[in-house]
Amino acid sequence: GEPLYNFDAVRDAIGVIADGDGLSISKRRITLSTSGVVPMIARAGAEVGCMLAVSLHAVRDDLRNELVPLNRKYPIAGLLDACRNYPGLSNARRITFEYVMLKDVNDSIADAKALIRLLKGIPAKINLIPFNPWPGSTYECSDWDQIETFSEVVFNAGYASPVRTPRGRDILAACGQLKSASEKLSARERMALRAMAMTD
């Protein structure tokens, strides 16, 4: 779920993780990931003080509205303003922007250049995430050459742009794939399968 919708519990949990009497993990090694609940970002920086990751995935509001429905409430411009004002932001404490690579949707050179313009003035790293398809998904993963070209454009503008290595894709266990085809069975089909299992 969205951690900034459960702020008090997340803040307290990170406090325990970072405390010397808890797990004693530095807040610089803890990242809070959000889809962009803009009013809570400053509070997260002030009260939690860990690293921040933002699920961006698009450079235009019309597309991000589709990919990240929360964007309808908190559009890109306001989200990035909140990121620019994140307490403690510096080259040593960059914001990570997550960007899933969707073939012919958000992976063009023009998209890469627009991303660079959007992030101007924000110390940032851009994680490029190859899309992990699932049965019936309407999107495809960008071609590997296109992902590398996109990464190179972003990197040459001064932003680290690593490409995440997909793991578990072959068994539908990679990021975004946990809704398997079996979950799409109708109630009647699930009941039939259970009945068959009981008779075996």
N, C-alpha and C positions, 0 to 999 in steps of 0.2 A: 504494500500500500504506500501511499504518499506520507513520508515521515513528518512533513510540516503540518499535516492535519492531525497529528498526534504529538504535538510539540513537547508538552511537559514530560511525557513518558520517554520520548527520545532524548531530550536534554538530560534527564536524570540517568538514563542508561549510559549515555556517553560519559557522564560524570563519574560513574562507577568504573567504567572501562579505563578512564584516564587517571583515576585516583591512585596514589602511591599505595594505598591499602586495598585497592581493587586489583585490576589487571595491570595497572601502571603502563599503559600504552600511550605514547605521546599523541596529543591532539593533532600534530602534524602528520601522523600516520593513520588518522581516522578521517574518512570522507563521508559526508552526509550528501545523499543524492536526492534531488528533487525534480519534479516536472515543472516547477516554477510557480509556487505559491508566493507571489510577489510581496504581499504585506508581511510575511514571516521571515523573509531572507535576512533583513537587517537584524532582526531579533536573534536569528540563529547565529549570526556572526558575533553579536554582542554577548549572548548568554551561553553559547556552546563553544564557539571559537575553534571549530575544527575546519578541515578542508571542505570545499563545496564542489559538487558536481551537478550539472544541469543537463537534463535531457532536452536538447535543442531540436535536432533532426531536420530542421528546415530553415530557410532564410526568408520565407514569405509567410505572412499571416494566413493567407487562404489555404496553403498546404499544411502549415502547422496546426490549423484548426482541425484538419482531418486526421493528422497523425497523432497529435497531442490535444485532445478536446479541451483541456484546461486553458489552452491558448485563447479560447473565445472569451474567457473571463479576464485573463492576464496576457495581453498581446506581447509580441516580441520586444517592441521598443521599451515598454515599462519593465519587462523582465531584465533586459540588458542594462537599463539605468540602475536597477537594484543591484545587479552584479558589479557595476562600476563603483558602487558605494558600499560594497561588502566590507565590514570592519576587518582591518588587518591585511587587506589585499596588497600583495607586493609580488615582485618577480620570484621571491622565494616561496610565496603562498599563492600560487596561481589557481584560478578556477578551471576545472575540467569541464569541457562541453562534450556531451555524448552526441554522436551524429551517425545514425544508421544509414548505410548505403543502399539505396533503392534504385534499381535499374530504370533509367530514363524518367526518373521522378525528381530526384534531388542531387544527382551525381555529375552534373555537367561542369565544365570549366567555369562557365558563368556563375553557377552556384558556389563554386569554390571562391571565386573573386568576391561575390556578394558576402560570403561568410567572413572573409578577411575585413571587408569594410564594416560589417556589423560589429565585429569584435575590437575595432580600433580603440585603443586606450585601456583595454582590459588585459592584464597579465593572464594568459590563458594557455591551456593545452587542449587540443581537439582529439578526442578518441574516435577514430573511424571504425565503425562496427559493421562488418559484412552481415547483411540480412540473412537470418535463418528461416527459410520457408517452412511452411507446414501444409498438410493437405488442404486444398481449398483456398489458400491465401491468394490475395489479388496482386501481391507484389512479388518481384523477383530480386535476387541479389545482383548488384552491379557486377559487371565483368571485372576480373581481377586487374586487368590492364587499366581500366577506368579508375578503379580504387587507387591504384598506385599513382596515376597521373593527378588525381584530386589531391592526394596526400602530398605530392611533390609541390604543387602550386601553393598549398597552405604552408608547408615547411619553408619554402623559399621566401615567404612573407614574414618569417620569423617566429612561427608557431610550431611547437612540437606537434606532430600529427601521426602518432603510432596507429597501426592497424591491428585491431584485436584479432587474435587467433581463434577461430571457431572451434569449440570443443563440444562433443556430444551430439553434433548435428545428425549423425547417422542413425541415432536411436531416438530422435525427436526430443532430446534432453538439453539442447543448447538454449541460450538466452532467447526468450520469446516463444519457445516451442512447447511449453509445458501443457498447452491445450492440445492434446493429441486427438487423432481422428476418433478414438474410442469415446471421447467426451461428447461427440456430436451425435451419438446414437439417440434415438427417440426413447422415451420411457418404455414403450412396448418392446422395443428391441432389447433394452437392458433387462427387462423382466424375463424375456425369452432366454437370454443368455444365462441368467441366474438359474432358471428352471432346468436348463440343460446341464449346468454344472452340478446341480443337486442330484440328477439322475445318473451321472457318471460314476 
